[in-house]
Amino acid sequence: MISTKGRYALRIMIDLAENEEENGSYIPLKDIAERQELSKKYLEIIVKEMVVGGLLKGASGKGGGYRLMRKPEDYSVGEILELMEGSLSPVVCLADKVNNCPRKGICETLPLWAEYDELVHNFFYGKKLSELVNKGK
Protein backbone atom coordinates (compact mmCIF):
# COMPACT_ATOMS: atom_id res chain seq x y z
CA MET A 1 0.00 0.00 0.00
CA ILE A 2 1.29 3.45 -0.91
CA SER A 3 1.20 5.75 2.14
CA THR A 4 0.07 9.36 2.27
CA LYS A 5 3.74 10.30 2.18
CA GLY A 6 4.19 8.75 -1.25
CA ARG A 7 0.89 10.06 -2.59
CA TYR A 8 1.54 13.58 -1.31
CA ALA A 9 5.05 13.53 -2.79
CA LEU A 10 3.49 12.84 -6.18
CA ARG A 11 1.01 15.66 -5.67
CA ILE A 12 3.87 18.04 -4.77
CA MET A 13 5.80 17.05 -7.88
CA ILE A 14 2.73 17.46 -10.10
CA ASP A 15 1.96 20.84 -8.53
CA LEU A 16 5.51 22.06 -9.11
CA ALA A 17 5.46 20.83 -12.71
CA GLU A 18 2.12 22.53 -13.39
CA ASN A 19 3.15 25.81 -11.79
CA GLU A 20 6.78 26.15 -12.78
CA GLU A 21 7.76 29.20 -14.71
CA GLU A 22 10.25 29.52 -17.53
CA ASN A 23 12.64 31.55 -15.37
CA GLY A 24 13.04 28.70 -12.88
CA SER A 25 11.66 30.61 -9.92
CA TYR A 26 10.92 28.83 -6.67
CA ILE A 27 7.37 28.05 -5.56
CA PRO A 28 6.59 28.66 -1.87
CA LEU A 29 5.47 25.58 0.04
CA LYS A 30 2.51 27.50 1.46
CA ASP A 31 1.20 27.95 -2.11
CA ILE A 32 1.50 24.23 -2.80
CA ALA A 33 -0.18 23.38 0.52
CA GLU A 34 -3.07 25.73 -0.27
CA ARG A 35 -3.60 24.43 -3.81
CA GLN A 36 -3.38 20.81 -2.68
CA GLU A 37 -5.39 21.40 0.52
CA LEU A 38 -2.70 19.71 2.59
CA SER A 39 -0.95 20.53 5.85
CA LYS A 40 2.11 22.72 5.24
CA LYS A 41 3.77 21.20 8.30
CA TYR A 42 3.45 17.66 6.89
CA LEU A 43 4.64 18.81 3.46
CA GLU A 44 7.75 20.30 5.07
CA ILE A 45 8.77 16.82 6.19
CA ILE A 46 8.14 15.37 2.74
CA VAL A 47 9.95 18.06 0.73
CA LYS A 48 12.98 17.83 3.00
CA GLU A 49 13.36 14.16 2.03
CA MET A 50 12.79 15.02 -1.61
CA VAL A 51 15.55 17.64 -1.53
CA VAL A 52 17.97 15.22 0.14
CA GLY A 53 16.95 12.57 -2.40
CA GLY A 54 17.75 14.88 -5.32
CA LEU A 55 14.23 15.32 -6.67
CA LEU A 56 13.77 18.96 -5.67
CA LYS A 57 15.86 22.03 -5.09
CA GLY A 58 14.95 24.30 -2.20
CA ALA A 59 15.79 27.89 -1.39
CA SER A 60 14.99 29.82 1.78
CA GLY A 61 14.25 33.49 2.32
CA LYS A 62 12.48 35.98 0.11
CA GLY A 63 11.66 34.41 -3.23
CA GLY A 64 12.39 30.98 -1.78
CA GLY A 65 10.49 27.75 -2.08
CA TYR A 66 10.95 24.63 -4.17
CA ARG A 67 11.39 23.66 -7.77
CA LEU A 68 12.03 20.53 -9.79
CA MET A 69 15.65 19.55 -10.41
CA ARG A 70 14.79 18.15 -13.86
CA LYS A 71 12.09 18.38 -16.49
CA PRO A 72 8.84 16.51 -15.63
CA GLU A 73 9.46 14.00 -18.41
CA ASP A 74 12.77 13.06 -16.77
CA TYR A 75 11.12 11.78 -13.56
CA SER A 76 9.52 8.37 -13.27
CA VAL A 77 6.69 7.82 -10.82
CA GLY A 78 8.65 4.80 -9.56
CA GLU A 79 11.66 6.83 -8.46
CA ILE A 80 9.44 9.29 -6.59
CA LEU A 81 7.51 6.54 -4.81
CA GLU A 82 10.59 4.49 -3.94
CA LEU A 83 12.34 7.53 -2.48
CA MET A 84 9.38 8.15 -0.19
CA GLU A 85 8.23 4.59 0.48
CA GLY A 86 11.37 2.52 0.24
CA SER A 87 11.17 -0.69 -1.74
CA LEU A 88 7.88 -1.38 -3.47
CA SER A 89 8.60 -5.12 -3.50
CA PRO A 90 5.75 -7.28 -2.21
CA VAL A 91 8.00 -9.54 -0.13
CA VAL A 92 11.13 -8.86 1.89
CA CYS A 93 13.27 -11.36 -0.03
CA LEU A 94 12.90 -9.23 -3.17
CA ALA A 95 13.23 -5.86 -1.43
CA ASP A 96 16.93 -5.66 -2.11
CA LYS A 97 18.46 -6.99 -5.28
CA VAL A 98 20.52 -9.57 -3.38
CA ASN A 99 18.08 -12.26 -2.31
CA ASN A 100 19.78 -13.95 0.66
CA CYS A 101 16.77 -16.04 1.64
CA PRO A 102 17.89 -19.56 2.56
CA ARG A 103 14.73 -20.93 0.90
CA LYS A 104 15.14 -19.17 -2.44
CA GLY A 105 16.21 -22.37 -4.21
CA ILE A 106 13.16 -24.31 -3.02
CA CYS A 107 10.51 -21.62 -2.55
CA GLU A 108 7.45 -22.44 -4.62
CA THR A 109 6.03 -18.93 -4.28
CA LEU A 110 9.14 -16.93 -5.21
CA PRO A 111 8.41 -16.97 -8.97
CA LEU A 112 4.93 -15.56 -8.27
CA TRP A 113 6.30 -12.74 -6.12
CA ALA A 114 9.10 -12.01 -8.57
CA GLU A 115 6.63 -11.71 -11.45
CA TYR A 116 4.38 -9.42 -9.41
CA ASP A 117 7.40 -7.34 -8.34
CA GLU A 118 8.42 -6.92 -11.98
CA LEU A 119 4.89 -5.85 -12.98
CA VAL A 120 4.76 -3.19 -10.26
CA HIS A 121 8.27 -1.97 -11.05
CA ASN A 122 7.61 -1.75 -14.79
CA PHE A 123 4.28 -0.02 -14.23
CA PHE A 124 5.59 2.74 -11.95
CA TYR A 125 8.93 3.21 -13.68
CA GLY A 126 7.15 3.27 -17.05
CA LYS A 127 5.02 6.27 -15.98
CA LYS A 128 6.56 9.73 -16.21
CA LEU A 129 5.64 12.71 -14.06
CA SER A 130 4.82 14.60 -17.26
CA GLU A 131 2.01 12.10 -17.96
CA LEU A 132 0.28 13.10 -14.72
CA VAL A 133 0.53 16.85 -15.21
CA ASN A 134 -2.83 18.56 -15.84
CA LYS A 135 -4.69 15.20 -15.87
CA GLY A 136 -7.02 16.15 -13.02
CA LYS A 137 -8.09 19.44 -14.56
N, C-alpha and C positions, 0 to 999 in steps of 0.2 A: 504494500500500500504506500502510495506517495503521500508524505505528510504535508501539512500546511506550509512548512518551510520550503519544500520543493515547489509547491504550487505557487506560492507567493513570489519566489525567486523568478519563476517564469513570467509572472505578471509584471514584475519590476522590469525585466528585460524587454518585454513587449512594450511597456509604457515608454521606456527610454528610446526604443527604436522608433516608435510612433511620434515621439515629441522631440527628437533630436533636430538640431538646426545645422545648416551647412557649415557654420563657423565653428562647430565643435564646442559650443558653450555647455556648461554644466547645468543639470536640472536639479533643483532643490528637492530633497527627500520629502519635505512637507507637501510639495505639489504632487508628487507621485502618490503619497499616502491619501491625499484628498481625492484625487482622480480614481484611485483604486478602492477607496473606502476601507482602508486598512490602518491599523495602529502604527503611527510613526515610530514609536518605541520598539515595536517588534521588527519593523523594517530595518531599523538601525543595526540590529543584530545580524540580520540576513545580509545586508549590503556589505558589512564589515568582512564577512566570510567571502563574499563575491569579489571584493577588492583583493584580499589576500590570495584568493584562487586565480586571479588574473583575468576575471571576466569583466570587471568594471574598473574605472579610474575615478578616484574621488578627490575633491578639493574642498578645503574649508575656507571660511571667511566670506566676505562679500563676493557675490558672483560664484560661490561654491556650490557643490552638489555632486552629482554623479553623471557619468556618461559611459557609453560602451567603449571597450578597447578596440573592437573590430567592427566591421560591417555586419549587419544582421544575418546576411547569407553565409557568413563565416563561422557562425555558432550553430552547433547541433543541440537539439533539445536534450539529448543524452548526456552531453558534457555538463550542461547546467544542472540537470537532475542528479547526476552522480557526484558533483561537487557538493551539493546540499544534502543529499541522502546517504552518500556512501554507495557501496555496491548495490546494484539493482538485481543481483542474482537471487534466484528463488531459494537456494539452499547454500549453507555455509561452505560446503566443499567446493563450490564453484565461485565463491566470492572473490578469492584471489586466483590469479592465473596458475599458481602452483597448487595442484590438488594433492595434498598430503594425507588424504583419508586412507586409513589402512584397509578399508573395504572397497576401494575404487576398482580393483581388478575383478571383484565378484558381485558388485552391487547391481542388482537387476533394475533399479530405478534410475541410476545415473544417466543412462542415455535419454530418458524422458526429461529429466531436469536440464540436461545439457541442451537439448533441442529447444525447450521452452526459454532457457536463458538466451540462446542465440536469436530467437524470435523477438524477444523484448529488446535486446541490444540493437538488432538491426532496425527495429521499428523506431526507437527513440533517436538513434544516431543517424537514421535516414531522414529525419525531420529537421528542417532548418528553422531558426528563429524567424527568418524572413517570411516563412510560410504562415506564421501565426499572426503577423502584423496586420492590423485592420480587419481581421476576420470577424470579430464580434460587433462590428459597427455596421 
